[in-house]
Amino acid sequence: MENTSGRGLTRALTLRSVVLFGLAYMTPLIVLGTFGVVAESTGGAVPTAYLMALLAMLFTAHSYGRMAAAYPVAGSAYTYVRRAIDARVGFLIGWATLLDYFFLPMVIWLIGGAYLQAQFPAVPFWVWIVGFIVLTTALNVRGIKTAERANNLLMAFQVLVIVIFVVLSLLHVTHVGGVGALASGAPFGNHATTLAGISAGAAIAAYSFLGFDAVTTLTEETVAPERTMPRAILLIALIGGGIFVVVAWATQLAHPGSDFDDPSSAAFEIAKTIGGDLFSSVFLAGLVVAQFASGIAAQASTSRLLYAMGRDSVLPPKVFGRIHPRYRTPALNILLTGVVGLIALGLTVETSTSFINFGAFVAFTFVNVAVIATFVRERRAGRRLGVLGFVVAPVIGAGVDVWLLVHLDGKALMLGGVWLVLGVCYLTYLTRGFRRPPPEMSFEEEGA
């Protein structure tokens, strides 16, 4: 980011800009990218899973808004927990969030590869994954930056594809079962629906919401962040959640149940059913372009987070704090995220998505706890805060987040637990047995 004053980031983003950034980060088409996996988990009740995820995200979004208003600086969950609870706990939340960043590019490449293989089954799956990784890594090493105008065009294309998909789905339903079929409650529940299944589906569906929390890293660049950021966070969650529920409802109507040739590319199968080969090709192009662009952004974000941690000696600076002398990018970190992405060759969409959601749910839970801690501290200082907004809402949010956390894929829970143990060990080393505070990350970005 450009630093024009020499003392901080420039405040130029309005409410509209922040909301559009958050929605673009969400990648609205992702609801179709993971549709088959969520349908399989819920027994064909995808919109219900998204409603549950939306409920969790709204309470948590409220807490993020409270903390963004209290601490209008970049850093998101790491900063909020560090300042409201404890520096060491904040470090571990940052460590858990790092798991999200590492696995996010991998999931994006995995989904894109699954859909390309569905269209071109003769091409080995690994070719698509390696192709995504090589292309995005090469572009990021050379310092390619996506302009805001390009992001807006990408958003417009995604919205167009989504609208066409929903319209064709509803036309297909009315053609097969008449107008009355639109009133069916089957997409929200059927004989195969269970609370455990819906919870497991919601735990996966929550991946689609990642983005409302990411905008808090823009706090130092937002005009009047104490007012703008809380509103933006809630709007992003509401608008994104509304899109997900409507698209999931229409798609589940068009294809009841959860039987697919390949759940990882189910929406491609549905696109061919409702729109023929032409629309299925358009849909595939839209999804792959969106995944490719998202992969570039996710890999760039991950590499720069690692660079910030290396620069501030949170990670070994000689490795993670290096800048390429010619391209002025954190090339080693970019290459590292590409290498980590190769793990996708041995994972499914469900498992890899759950890895990301493990870190997200841990961070979400502790942001809710941070709001409660702020309430307690302010009360002790003699300042009164609203019980509903600073206690009741975050308690519900934390409870739902924990509920979704324990319903993640078993492999994800195991890996997440190991990752946190490694974080505790590393924190013990950094603090010399907790005898000194952990190093603090600086979130003012340098040009790359």
SEKE-360005 format. One line per 4 residues: number of its first residue (from 1); their letters; for each residue x, y, z of C-alpha. Coordinates in steps of 0.1 Angstrom, whole numbers. Layout:
N
NUM = A = X Y Z  ...
This chain:
448
1 = MENT = 0 0 0  12 35 -7  22 55 23  18 91 14
5 = SGRG = 23 107 48  52 86 59  33 79 92  5 56 82
9 = LTRA = -17 42 54  -39 65 34  -76 66 44  -95 65 11
13 = LTLR = -119 36 11  -156 43 15  -184 19 27  -191 9 -9
17 = SVVL = -155 2 -16  -150 -20 15  -182 -40 8  -173 -46 -28
21 = FGLA = -138 -57 -17  -153 -81 8  -178 -96 -17  -150 -99 -43
25 = YMTP = -128 -117 -18  -157 -141 -10  -159 -151 -47  -197 -156 -49
29 = LIVL = -194 -184 -74  -178 -205 -47  -212 -216 -35  -215 -236 -67
33 = GTFG = -179 -247 -65  -186 -266 -32  -223 -273 -38  -219 -311 -43
37 = VVAE = -197 -315 -12  -221 -297 10  -251 -315 -6  -234 -349 2
41 = STGG = -228 -339 38  -264 -326 44  -283 -352 24  -295 -327 -1
45 = AVPT = -303 -297 22  -276 -272 11  -296 -240 17  -303 -250 53
49 = AYLM = -265 -255 58  -259 -220 45  -286 -205 67  -269 -221 97
53 = ALLA = -235 -208 86  -251 -173 80  -264 -173 115  -230 -180 129
57 = MLFT = -214 -155 106  -238 -127 116  -231 -130 153  -194 -132 146
61 = AHSY = -195 -103 121  -212 -82 148  -182 -90 171  -157 -81 143
65 = GRMA = -175 -48 139  -173 -40 176  -135 -48 177  -128 -29 144
69 = AAYP = -145 2 160  -125 -3 192  -92 -9 175  -93 9 141
73 = VAGS = -60 -6 129  -50 -34 105  -44 -69 119  -79 -84 123
77 = AYTY = -83 -112 148  -46 -112 157  -47 -76 168  -81 -78 185
81 = VRRA = -72 -108 207  -37 -95 214  -50 -62 227  -82 -73 244
85 = IDAR = -71 -106 260  -33 -113 259  -3 -110 236  5 -147 238
89 = VGFL = -31 -157 230  -31 -132 202  0 -148 188  -16 -182 188
93 = IGWA = -47 -168 170  -24 -154 144  -7 -187 141  -41 -205 137
97 = TLLD = -51 -180 110  -18 -187 92  -32 -222 86  -61 -205 66
101 = YFFL = -37 -186 45  -15 -216 37  -45 -238 27  -66 -212 9
105 = PMVI = -47 -212 -24  -47 -250 -22  -85 -252 -20  -89 -227 -48
109 = WLIG = -66 -247 -71  -83 -280 -60  -118 -267 -69  -106 -253 -102
113 = GAYL = -88 -286 -110  -119 -307 -101  -141 -288 -125  -115 -289 -153
117 = QAQF = -111 -326 -150  -149 -330 -152  -148 -313 -186  -116 -329 -198
121 = PAVP = -114 -363 -181  -86 -376 -203  -62 -350 -187  -48 -363 -154
125 = FWVW = -59 -343 -124  -24 -335 -113  -18 -316 -146  -44 -291 -137
129 = IVGF = -32 -286 -101  5 -282 -112  -6 -259 -140  -25 -236 -116
133 = IVLT = 4 -236 -92  31 -229 -118  11 -201 -135  0 -183 -104
137 = TALN = 35 -186 -88  52 -172 -119  28 -143 -120  32 -135 -83
141 = VRGI = 69 -137 -84  70 -111 -112  48 -88 -90  15 -89 -109
145 = KTAE = -11 -68 -92  -48 -70 -98  -63 -35 -103  -96 -26 -86
149 = RANN = -112 -22 -120  -103 -57 -129  -118 -70 -97  -150 -52 -104
153 = LLMA = -152 -67 -139  -146 -101 -124  -174 -95 -99  -197 -84 -126
157 = FQVL = -189 -116 -146  -195 -138 -116  -228 -121 -108  -239 -126 -144
161 = VIVI = -231 -163 -144  -248 -167 -110  -280 -149 -122  -281 -171 -154
165 = FVVL = -275 -202 -133  -304 -194 -110  -328 -184 -138  -320 -216 -158
169 = SLLH = -324 -237 -126  -359 -222 -119  -369 -226 -155  -358 -262 -154
173 = VTHV = -378 -269 -122  -410 -253 -137  -406 -272 -169  -403 -306 -151
177 = GGVG = -427 -301 -122  -447 -270 -130  -448 -237 -112  -460 -254 -80
181 = ALAS = -426 -272 -77  -410 -239 -68  -429 -241 -34  -413 -274 -25
185 = GAPF = -396 -274 9  -373 -304 0  -342 -282 -5  -344 -273 32
189 = GNHA = -350 -307 45  -359 -343 36  -359 -378 50  -321 -379 47
193 = TTLA = -316 -346 66  -301 -348 102  -289 -321 125  -254 -336 125
197 = GISA = -254 -336 87  -266 -300 85  -239 -290 110  -212 -308 90
201 = GAAI = -225 -291 59  -226 -257 76  -190 -262 88  -180 -266 51
205 = AAYS = -203 -239 39  -187 -214 62  -157 -214 39  -178 -194 14
209 = FLGF = -181 -166 40  -144 -160 44  -140 -124 33  -162 -105 57
213 = DAVT = -134 -108 83  -106 -101 58  -118 -65 52  -108 -57 88
217 = TLTE = -72 -56 75  -82 -25 55  -92 -6 86  -63 18 84
221 = ETVA = -72 27 49  -110 32 55  -126 66 60  -142 69 94
225 = PERT = -135 32 103  -153 33 136  -185 38 118  -178 24 83
229 = MPRA = -162 -9 92  -189 -24 115  -216 -15 89  -194 -30 60
233 = ILLI = -188 -62 79  -225 -69 85  -234 -59 50  -209 -82 35
237 = ALIG = -221 -112 56  -258 -104 49  -254 -98 11  -230 -127 7
241 = GGIF = -252 -150 28  -283 -140 9  -266 -148 -24  -255 -182 -11
245 = VVVA = -289 -192 3  -308 -182 -29  -283 -199 -52  -282 -230 -31
249 = WATQ = -320 -231 -30  -324 -228 -67  -297 -253 -74  -311 -278 -49
253 = LAHP = -345 -275 -65  -330 -282 -99  -312 -313 -86  -329 -327 -54
257 = GSDF = -308 -350 -32  -271 -355 -32  -264 -381 -59  -236 -369 -83
261 = DDPS = -211 -386 -105  -184 -365 -87  -195 -342 -57  -164 -321 -62
265 = SAAF = -177 -309 -96  -215 -313 -91  -224 -278 -103  -209 -285 -137
269 = EIAK = -231 -316 -140  -262 -295 -130  -252 -267 -154  -252 -292 -183
273 = TIGG = -286 -304 -172  -302 -270 -170  -285 -252 -199  -269 -278 -222
277 = DLFS = -233 -279 -234  -231 -241 -242  -240 -229 -207  -219 -256 -190
281 = SVFL = -189 -243 -210  -197 -207 -200  -202 -218 -164  -169 -237 -164
285 = AGLV = -151 -207 -179  -166 -184 -152  -156 -207 -124  -121 -213 -136
289 = VAQF = -114 -176 -143  -127 -168 -108  -107 -195 -92  -75 -185 -111
293 = ASGI = -79 -148 -101  -86 -158 -65  -56 -181 -65  -33 -153 -75
297 = AAQA = -47 -130 -48  -47 -157 -21  -11 -167 -29  0 -131 -29
301 = STSR = -17 -124 4  -2 -155 20  33 -147 8  31 -111 22
305 = LLYA = 18 -122 55  48 -145 58  70 -116 48  55 -94 74
309 = MGRD = 61 -121 100  96 -126 88  104 -89 87  92 -85 123
313 = SVLP = 111 -117 134  80 -136 143  93 -161 117  130 -165 108
317 = PKVF = 138 -132 89  166 -147 68  141 -170 51  107 -153 53
321 = GRIH = 119 -116 54  137 -117 20  128 -97 -10  137 -107 -46
325 = PRYR = 164 -82 -57  149 -78 -92  111 -82 -89  109 -68 -53
329 = TPAL = 85 -96 -42  88 -121 -14  97 -148 -39  107 -175 -15
333 = NILL = 74 -172 3  55 -173 -30  74 -205 -39  67 -220 -5
337 = TGVV = 30 -215 -8  32 -231 -43  50 -262 -28  24 -264 0
341 = GLIA = -3 -263 -27  10 -296 -41  -5 -313 -10  -38 -308 -29
345 = LGLT = -29 -338 -50  -37 -360 -20  -67 -342 -6  -104 -338 -13
349 = VETS = -123 -305 -14  -141 -314 18  -109 -321 38  -89 -292 25
353 = TSFI = -118 -268 30  -121 -280 66  -84 -272 72  -91 -236 64
357 = NFGA = -123 -235 85  -104 -249 115  -83 -217 117  -112 -195 108
361 = FVAF = -135 -209 135  -107 -207 161  -102 -170 152  -139 -163 151
365 = TFVN = -144 -178 185  -117 -158 201  -129 -125 185  -162 -131 202
369 = VAVI = -143 -138 235  -123 -106 229  -156 -86 228  -166 -101 261
373 = ATFV = -132 -93 276  -135 -57 264  -169 -55 282  -154 -68 314
377 = RERR = -124 -44 312  -145 -14 305  -169 -22 333  -140 -24 357
381 = AGRR = -129 10 345  -163 24 353  -175 26 317  -208 9 308
385 = LGVL = -213 -10 276  -245 -27 263  -249 -62 276  -268 -74 245
389 = GFVV = -241 -63 221  -210 -70 242  -221 -102 260  -252 -119 247
393 = APVI = -244 -116 209  -207 -127 213  -216 -156 236  -241 -169 209
397 = GAGV = -215 -163 182  -188 -181 201  -211 -210 209  -221 -215 173
401 = DVWL = -185 -212 161  -174 -239 185  -204 -261 174  -193 -258 138
405 = LVHL = -157 -263 147  -163 -297 163  -183 -308 132  -154 -303 109
409 = DGKA = -137 -332 90  -118 -354 115  -85 -351 96  -88 -313 97
413 = LMLG = -94 -314 135  -63 -336 139  -41 -314 117  -54 -283 133
417 = GVWL = -47 -296 167  -11 -305 157  -7 -270 141  -17 -254 174
421 = VLGV = 6 -276 194  35 -265 171  24 -229 176  26 -233 214
425 = CYLT = 61 -249 211  73 -221 188  58 -195 211  76 -211 240
429 = YLTR = 109 -208 220  102 -172 210  94 -161 245  122 -181 262
433 = GFRR = 97 -201 282  72 -173 284  97 -151 302  93 -123 277
437 = PPPE = 65 -111 254  62 -125 219  73 -103 190  46 -81 176
441 = MSFE = 37 -80 139  36 -47 121  8 -45 95  20 -14 76
445 = EEGA = 28 -28 42  58 -21 21  58 -18 -17  64 -51 -34
